[in-house]
Structures are given as C-alpha cells and as structure tokens.
Amino acid sequence: MYRQIVSTPPTLDQSGRVVGPRGLRTRTRLLDALATLLRERSVREIRVADIASRVGTSPATFYQYFQDVSEATLRLAERAAEEMPGIVARIAWPWEGEQALVTARALVTAFVEHWDAHRAVLRLRDLASEEGDRRFQKLRRQSLYPVLEALTRSIEAQGRGADELHPRAAAAAVAAILERLAANRAELEPMGVTREDLIETTARIVHQIVTGRRAP
C-alpha cells in the first residue's frame, strides 16, 4: 500500500516571495501578538500599529506578511483549524459498551479545550462567516466537514438508519451542540454550570444520539 505524502505549500509574503525561517518567526510573533490583543479588546479596536508595537517592529513589517488585520485574523483561524484532525480522531474511538461514554467525554473535552484556547479567534471566524465573508465561510466548512463525516460514519455504524433518524442530520445536531456549548461555556459559569458539569452532561447527550442508548 502506498501512502500519499502531501507537502505543505510554502508561506508567501505579500509580494509572493517565499518566507524564510527568520521571516516565519516574525510572522508567528505577529500572529501571537494579535491573538493576545483579541483576548483584550474588540477586533475593531485593534490597529496594525498595536500589533507591531507588541513585537517591537514597525507596521511596515506587518504589511510584508498580511494585507490587513482581517487577513491576519483569518490566518489565526487557519492555525486553530490545524487542531481539528486530532479532535476528529476521537470520533473514531469505540462507541460500544462502557467505552462509548469514554469516547463521548474525550470528544467533548477536546472541543471545549479547542474553544478555550482559541475562543476570540473562533468567535470572530463564526461572526465573519455569518456576515457573509466567504473566506471565513470556507474555512469554517473545511474545519467542520471532517467532524460531520466522522460522526455520520459512527452513527451509521451503530445501525441508526432512516427508520430511526437520519445519520447526517444527527451528526449535524451533535456538531452544533458541541460547538455552541463549547463556545458559550464561560457564560454558563455564573449560572452554576461548571466546566466538568458541561463536559459530563454534553457527553451523555452525544452518547445517546450516537448510540441510541442512555449512558450507564
């Protein structure tokens, strides 16, 4: 069996030139600075000069790598999306017997950790997508499509066919639950819902949708 090796395309600057190791480090520092600023204030309040100042460089350096703050935010969202294969891998864990709840917990935990790490960027991604920005719409689809496909396969493997529910529709419902609850976790804390409560309750909901059984 031959394994297809997919090479990562080189990173280009705004002039179309390949960015070297030193430039990649600068680019990463700029993205890290933007990520920090997004946790502190609205994206509309962030200027290129603010980002450049955080890393001790000039706005001109920022413009070598990014057209504007919006494009840099898109690159941050792309970087966050690189974690999705690890999340999808958990869906392929067993959904039989007592292991099914372990799988559901691992999946929900991975989603919560993903959102906790990238909340500001992911919210901007979703907002821009809902407002019609096709770049962010495409990225969001690319991020969630593997989740939907993996969930659909797992639901089908449990024998939950058209007579009971539509596997793809059920997968979409699970994905929506995971994304919305992970996104709004912090807002639930003042209501007495702890992180552990959210993970356990959501895991049991996911378990029942995927398997058709109540968790033990």
Buried (B, 14 or more C-beta within 10 A) or exposed (E): EEEEEEEEEEBEBEEEEEBEEEBBEBBBBBBBBBBEBBEEEEBEEBEBEBBBEBBEBEEEBBBBBBEEBBEBBBBBBBBBBEBBEEBBBBBEBEBEEEEBBBBBBBBBBBBBBBBEEBBBBBBBBBEBBEEEBEBBBEBBEEBBEBBBBBBBEBBBBBEBEEEEBBBBEBBBBBBEBBBEBBBBBEEBEEEEBEBEEBBBEBBBBBBBBBBBBEBE
